[in-house]
Amino acid sequence: MIQHTATQREPDEETPPEATTFRGLIRYERQSAIRQISYYLCGEILEPQYYTEMFYTLRTATDTDLIYLHLNSSGGDFGTGLQIINNIAASSARVVTVLEARAYSMAALIFLSGDDLVVHDNCQLMFHTYSGYLAGKGNEQQAEAAAVGSWFEKAMARICIPFLSAQEIGRILKGSDLWMDSDEISHRLTRIRRAQQKPKVPAKPRAKKAKPETPPGETA
């Protein structure tokens, strides 16, 4: 993950007291025949309590609503990200995820969870395995590590395939980072759309084998 060093302020410069305080998402709503709602997931994905208004909106939306999630995030809390993804899946609304700069780690999985995916030029996705720490007795740490590893592997497969191949996911789980720019993202999305639009060839009916006739005087 790329980290940027913040510019140091001179001692005489004043920092607004609210500048570093995250107070939750702001909802932008546009009234029309179709209700359009926008959320901007910018910066780190924090604890789930900051996103409850968005969860409620996704859960209570109707099939005539259109919800946009604009992404520019380096990732963050895995549990929060999964809750966002599960609420997208449970929503009756059409959810459009829009990649506007970068979506790394958990943010990349959120991007792939939209009903429609929009990518702007000069953007990036990055996939990698999870990171964290364990505490407790040795056997407890071993059990937790195995459970979390299996949980993450299943989540990656369900969310990322077919955008990522099983081989790519396998390399990510072993520690590789996978980067791609807007051109590669658009290429993969186009390939998926074409595969979904391709008409399925109906299977040919199988001919039934004729049963051999039983000669007179014999039983089958």
C-alpha positions as CSV (number, residue, x, y, z in Angstrom):
1,M,0.0,0.0,0.0
2,I,1.3,3.4,-0.9
3,Q,1.6,5.9,2.0
4,H,1.9,9.6,1.5
5,T,3.7,11.8,4.0
6,A,1.6,14.8,5.1
7,T,3.2,18.2,4.7
8,Q,4.4,19.6,8.0
9,R,2.8,22.9,9.2
10,E,4.9,25.7,10.6
11,P,4.5,26.2,14.4
12,D,2.6,29.5,13.8
13,E,0.0,27.9,11.5
14,E,-3.3,26.9,13.1
15,T,-5.0,23.6,12.4
16,P,-8.8,23.6,12.4
17,P,-9.8,21.4,15.4
18,E,-12.3,19.4,13.2
19,A,-9.8,18.8,10.3
20,T,-8.9,15.3,11.4
21,T,-12.2,14.3,12.8
22,F,-14.3,11.9,10.7
23,R,-18.0,12.4,11.4
24,G,-19.5,9.9,9.0
25,L,-20.7,9.8,5.5
26,I,-22.8,12.6,4.0
27,R,-25.8,11.6,1.9
28,Y,-26.5,13.5,-1.4
29,E,-30.0,13.0,-2.8
30,R,-31.4,14.1,-6.1
31,Q,-35.2,14.1,-6.5
32,S,-36.5,13.0,-9.9
33,A,-38.8,10.3,-11.3
34,I,-36.0,7.9,-10.2
35,R,-34.6,8.8,-6.8
36,Q,-30.8,9.1,-7.1
37,I,-28.6,8.9,-4.0
38,S,-24.8,9.3,-3.9
39,Y,-22.2,8.4,-1.2
40,Y,-18.5,9.2,-1.4
41,L,-16.3,6.6,0.1
42,C,-13.1,8.6,0.3
43,G,-10.1,7.9,2.5
44,E,-9.7,5.0,4.9
45,I,-12.7,2.7,5.6
46,L,-13.3,3.0,9.3
47,E,-15.4,1.2,11.9
48,P,-19.0,0.3,10.9
49,Q,-20.8,2.8,13.1
50,Y,-19.8,5.6,10.7
51,Y,-21.8,4.0,7.9
52,T,-25.1,3.1,9.5
53,E,-27.0,5.7,7.6
54,M,-25.8,4.2,4.3
55,F,-26.6,0.7,5.5
56,Y,-30.2,1.8,6.3
57,T,-30.6,3.5,2.9
58,L,-29.4,0.4,1.0
59,R,-31.7,-1.8,3.0
60,T,-34.8,0.3,2.7
61,A,-34.4,1.4,-0.9
62,T,-36.9,0.3,-3.6
63,D,-36.3,-1.1,-7.0
64,T,-36.9,2.3,-8.6
65,D,-34.0,3.9,-6.6
66,L,-30.5,4.4,-8.0
67,I,-27.6,4.5,-5.5
68,Y,-24.1,5.6,-6.5
69,L,-21.0,4.7,-4.4
70,H,-18.1,6.9,-5.5
71,L,-14.7,5.3,-4.5
72,N,-11.4,6.9,-3.7
73,S,-10.0,4.8,-0.9
74,S,-6.9,2.9,0.1
75,G,-9.0,0.3,2.0
76,G,-9.5,-0.3,5.7
77,D,-11.6,-2.3,8.0
78,F,-12.5,-5.7,6.6
79,G,-15.6,-6.2,8.7
80,T,-17.0,-2.8,7.6
81,G,-16.2,-3.6,4.0
82,L,-18.1,-6.9,4.1
83,Q,-21.1,-5.2,5.7
84,I,-21.2,-2.7,2.9
85,I,-20.9,-5.5,0.3
86,N,-23.7,-7.5,2.0
87,N,-26.0,-4.5,2.1
88,I,-25.4,-3.9,-1.6
89,A,-26.3,-7.5,-2.3
90,A,-29.5,-7.2,-0.2
91,S,-30.6,-3.9,-1.6
92,S,-33.6,-3.7,-4.0
93,A,-32.0,-0.6,-5.6
94,R,-29.7,-0.5,-8.5
95,V,-26.3,0.1,-7.0
96,V,-23.6,1.7,-9.2
97,T,-20.0,1.7,-7.9
98,V,-17.8,4.4,-9.5
99,L,-14.0,4.2,-9.4
100,E,-12.9,7.9,-9.4
101,A,-9.2,7.5,-8.4
102,R,-8.0,4.5,-6.5
103,A,-9.6,1.5,-4.8
104,Y,-7.1,-0.6,-2.9
105,S,-7.6,-3.7,-0.7
106,M,-11.1,-3.7,0.8
107,A,-12.2,-0.8,-1.4
108,A,-11.4,-2.9,-4.5
109,L,-13.8,-5.6,-3.3
110,I,-16.5,-3.0,-2.7
111,F,-16.0,-1.7,-6.3
112,L,-16.5,-5.2,-7.7
113,S,-19.8,-5.6,-5.7
114,G,-21.9,-3.1,-7.6
115,D,-24.7,-4.0,-10.0
116,D,-23.0,-1.6,-12.5
117,L,-19.3,-0.8,-12.5
118,V,-18.0,2.6,-13.8
119,V,-14.3,3.3,-14.1
120,H,-12.8,6.7,-15.0
121,D,-9.5,7.3,-16.7
122,N,-6.3,7.3,-14.7
123,C,-7.5,5.1,-11.9
124,Q,-6.1,2.1,-10.1
125,L,-7.2,-1.1,-8.3
126,M,-5.0,-3.1,-6.0
127,F,-5.7,-6.5,-4.5
128,H,-3.7,-8.1,-1.7
129,T,-4.2,-10.5,1.2
130,Y,-5.4,-9.4,4.7
131,S,-3.2,-8.1,7.5
132,G,-3.8,-8.0,11.2
133,Y,-2.5,-9.3,14.6
134,L,-3.5,-12.0,17.0
135,A,-3.5,-12.2,20.8
136,G,-4.2,-15.0,23.3
137,K,-3.0,-18.5,23.9
138,G,-1.1,-20.3,21.2
139,N,-3.9,-22.7,20.4
140,E,-6.4,-19.9,20.2
141,Q,-4.1,-17.9,17.8
142,Q,-3.7,-21.0,15.6
143,A,-7.5,-21.6,15.5
144,E,-8.2,-17.9,14.7
145,A,-5.6,-17.7,12.0
146,A,-7.1,-20.8,10.3
147,A,-10.6,-19.5,10.6
148,V,-9.8,-16.0,9.3
149,G,-7.7,-17.4,6.4
150,S,-10.6,-19.6,5.3
151,W,-13.1,-16.8,5.7
152,F,-11.0,-14.4,3.6
153,E,-10.3,-17.0,0.9
154,K,-14.1,-17.7,0.4
155,A,-14.9,-14.0,0.4
156,M,-12.3,-13.3,-2.3
157,A,-13.6,-16.1,-4.5
158,R,-17.2,-15.1,-4.2
159,I,-16.6,-11.4,-4.8
160,C,-13.7,-11.3,-7.3
161,I,-14.5,-14.2,-9.7
162,P,-14.8,-13.8,-12.7
163,F,-13.1,-10.4,-12.6
164,L,-10.0,-12.2,-11.2
165,S,-9.1,-15.8,-12.1
166,A,-8.8,-18.5,-9.6
167,Q,-5.0,-18.5,-10.3
168,E,-4.7,-14.8,-9.6
169,I,-6.6,-15.2,-6.3
170,G,-4.3,-18.1,-5.4
171,R,-1.2,-15.8,-5.9
172,I,-2.9,-13.0,-3.8
173,L,-3.5,-15.5,-1.0
174,K,0.2,-16.4,-1.0
175,G,1.2,-12.8,-0.6
176,S,1.4,-11.2,-4.0
177,D,-0.1,-7.8,-4.7
178,L,-2.1,-7.4,-7.9
179,W,-2.2,-3.9,-9.5
180,M,-4.1,-2.8,-12.5
181,D,-4.9,0.6,-14.2
182,S,-8.0,1.9,-15.9
183,D,-7.2,0.3,-19.2
184,E,-6.8,-3.2,-17.7
185,I,-9.9,-2.8,-15.6
186,S,-12.0,-1.7,-18.6
187,H,-10.7,-4.6,-20.6
188,R,-11.7,-7.1,-18.0
189,L,-15.2,-5.6,-17.5
190,T,-15.8,-5.6,-21.3
191,R,-14.8,-9.2,-21.5
192,I,-17.2,-10.1,-18.7
193,R,-20.1,-8.2,-20.3
194,R,-19.5,-9.9,-23.6
195,A,-19.5,-13.3,-21.9
196,Q,-22.8,-12.5,-20.2
197,Q,-24.4,-11.3,-23.4
198,K,-23.3,-14.3,-25.5
199,P,-26.3,-16.5,-26.2
200,K,-26.2,-19.9,-24.8
201,V,-26.3,-22.8,-27.3
202,P,-29.1,-25.2,-26.4
203,A,-27.9,-28.7,-25.7
204,K,-28.8,-31.2,-28.3
205,P,-31.5,-33.7,-27.3
206,R,-30.0,-37.1,-26.7
207,A,-31.5,-39.9,-28.8
208,K,-32.9,-42.8,-26.8
209,K,-31.4,-46.1,-27.4
210,A,-33.8,-48.7,-28.8
211,K,-34.4,-51.7,-26.6
212,P,-33.6,-55.0,-28.4
213,E,-36.6,-57.0,-29.3
214,T,-37.2,-60.1,-27.2
215,P,-37.4,-63.2,-29.4
216,P,-40.7,-65.1,-29.2
217,G,-40.9,-67.6,-26.4
218,E,-38.3,-65.8,-24.3
219,T,-38.7,-63.3,-21.4
220,A,-36.7,-60.2,-20.9
